[in-house]
């Protein structure tokens, strides 16, 4: 009898293998290491205690092949899902990946947003985190294509960017070194958006953990 009850209980539980991505799902990632990843974690907050450093948007083609459109070093690219989730350069420690889905009132934006995004493949990565310069960092890409798809009305709000540690109130060494290498000023106080803030927005729901 006990075994029967356990079997019935198991049948009633949702199976993680049954989860299916949809066009327009966002996959947030928490990188395990790296100076820039550490610097991002120091100055941003994410949902559910995570420390997201990257985000891409799901694109599923007519043959049901699943890709992630992402702005990464050095350009905007379309990456097969498995390569995005399990990058070979990090095979000893894959990034944590978490799926967010836009709420129903924004689902209508997705087809046009993806069309806009496909037109941006090959654009340069925006190392300086500056809006409206025809270059894109990861969350800027998602923000921008949804903005265009929603007739110029933001789906995600922009934030005032800070590159200062929440603990010390000072620029972290990683950010100082990063912008010194670029030979550009730290864009402190400029408008922008980061994966953590995006993950905490009330326009989406966190629905799956890989």
C-alpha positions in Angstrom: 0.0 0.0 0.0 2.8 2.4 0.9 4.6 1.7 -2.4 1.3 2.4 -4.3 0.9 5.7 -2.5 4.4 6.7 -3.3 3.9 5.8 -7.0 0.7 7.8 -7.2 2.4 10.8 -5.5 5.2 10.7 -8.0 2.8 10.6 -10.9 1.1 13.8 -9.6 4.3 15.8 -9.3 5.4 18.1 -12.1 8.3 16.6 -14.1 11.1 19.0 -14.8 11.7 17.2 -18.1 8.2 18.3 -19.2 9.2 22.0 -19.1 9.2 23.6 -22.6 10.7 26.9 -23.4 8.6 29.4 -25.4 9.7 32.1 -27.8 10.6 35.2 -25.9 11.5 33.4 -22.6 14.4 35.1 -20.9 17.3 32.9 -19.6 19.2 34.6 -16.8 22.6 33.3 -15.9 24.9 33.6 -12.9 28.5 33.3 -14.0 30.8 31.4 -11.6 33.9 33.4 -11.9 35.7 36.2 -13.7 36.6 39.8 -12.8 33.6 41.4 -14.6 31.2 38.8 -13.3 32.4 39.5 -9.8 32.1 43.2 -10.3 28.5 42.9 -11.6 27.6 40.8 -8.6 29.0 43.5 -6.3 26.7 46.2 -7.6 23.5 44.6 -8.6 20.6 42.6 -7.0 18.7 39.7 -8.6 15.5 37.8 -7.8 15.4 35.1 -5.1 18.9 35.8 -3.9 20.6 35.0 -7.2 23.4 37.1 -8.7 22.7 37.2 -12.4 25.4 38.5 -14.7 23.9 37.7 -18.1 20.6 37.3 -19.9 19.5 36.2 -23.4 16.1 35.8 -25.1 14.8 32.5 -26.5 14.2 32.1 -30.3 12.6 28.9 -31.6 12.8 28.4 -35.4 10.2 26.8 -37.7 11.9 23.3 -37.1 11.6 23.8 -33.4 15.3 24.2 -32.9 15.9 26.3 -29.8 18.4 29.2 -29.7 19.2 32.0 -27.4 19.7 35.5 -28.9 22.3 37.2 -26.8 24.7 40.1 -26.8 28.0 38.7 -25.7 31.7 39.2 -26.4 32.3 40.3 -29.1 29.0 40.6 -30.9 25.3 39.9 -30.9 24.8 36.2 -31.8 22.3 33.4 -32.0 23.5 30.5 -29.8 22.1 27.0 -29.7 20.4 26.3 -26.4 22.7 23.6 -25.2 25.8 25.8 -25.9 24.2 28.6 -23.9 23.3 26.4 -20.9 26.5 24.3 -21.0 29.3 26.4 -22.5 32.4 24.3 -23.1 34.7 27.0 -21.9 33.1 26.6 -18.5 32.6 22.8 -18.5 34.1 22.4 -15.1 31.5 24.8 -13.6 28.5 25.6 -15.8 26.6 28.8 -15.0 23.3 28.7 -13.1 20.5 29.3 -15.6 17.0 30.5 -14.7 14.0 31.1 -17.0 11.7 34.1 -16.7 8.6 34.4 -18.8 6.9 37.7 -19.7 3.4 38.0 -18.3 0.4 37.7 -20.6 0.0 41.4 -21.2 3.4 41.6 -22.9 3.3 38.3 -24.9 2.1 40.2 -27.9 5.5 42.0 -28.1 7.5 38.8 -28.6 7.2 38.1 -32.4 8.1 41.7 -33.3 10.9 41.8 -30.7 12.5 38.7 -32.0 12.3 40.0 -35.6 14.0 43.2 -34.4 16.6 41.1 -32.5 17.4 38.9 -35.6 18.3 42.1 -37.5 20.9 43.0 -34.8 22.9 39.8 -35.1 26.5 40.8 -35.8 26.3 44.2 -34.0 29.2 44.9 -31.7 29.1 44.2 -28.0 28.8 47.4 -25.9 31.7 47.2 -23.5 31.1 50.8 -22.2 27.4 50.1 -21.2 26.1 53.2 -23.1 22.6 53.3 -24.5 21.8 54.3 -28.1 25.2 53.8 -29.7 24.4 50.9 -32.0 26.2 48.5 -29.7 24.6 46.3 -27.2 25.3 44.7 -23.8 23.1 41.7 -22.8 20.2 43.3 -21.0 20.3 46.3 -23.2 19.6 44.1 -26.2 16.5 42.6 -24.5 15.3 46.0 -23.3 15.8 47.6 -26.7 14.0 45.0 -28.9 11.0 44.8 -26.5 10.9 48.7 -26.5 10.7 48.7 -30.3 8.1 45.9 -30.3 5.9 47.8 -27.8 5.7 50.9 -30.0 8.4 52.8 -28.0 6.9 52.1 -24.6 9.4 50.4 -22.2 8.5 46.9 -21.1 11.3 46.9 -18.6 12.2 50.2 -16.8 15.6 51.7 -17.0 17.6 52.2 -13.8 20.3 54.7 -12.7 23.5 52.7 -13.1 26.0 52.5 -10.3 29.4 50.8 -10.3 29.9 51.3 -6.6 29.9 48.5 -4.0 26.8 48.5 -1.9 29.0 47.7 1.1 31.7 50.4 0.8 30.0 53.0 -1.4 33.2 53.1 -3.5 34.0 52.0 -7.0 35.2 48.4 -6.9 38.7 47.7 -8.1 37.3 45.4 -10.8 35.3 48.3 -12.3 38.1 50.8 -12.0 40.5 48.4 -13.9 37.8 47.5 -16.4 37.1 51.1 -17.5 40.8 52.0 -17.3 41.4 49.3 -19.9 38.7 50.8 -22.1 40.1 54.3 -21.5 36.6 55.7 -20.9 35.1 57.2 -17.7 32.9 55.1 -15.5 29.3 55.8 -16.6 28.2 56.3 -13.0 24.7 57.7 -12.7 23.8 57.1 -16.4 20.6 55.3 -17.3 20.9 51.6 -18.1 19.6 48.2 -17.1 21.2 45.0 -15.8 20.1 41.3 -15.7 19.5 41.4 -11.9 17.0 44.3 -12.1 15.4 42.7 -15.1 14.9 39.5 -13.2 13.2 41.4 -10.3 10.7 43.2 -12.6 7.0 42.6 -12.1 6.5 42.2 -15.9 7.8 38.6 -15.8 7.6 35.5 -13.6 10.5 33.2 -12.8 9.2 29.8 -13.9 12.1 27.3 -14.3 15.6 26.5 -12.9 18.1 24.5 -14.9 
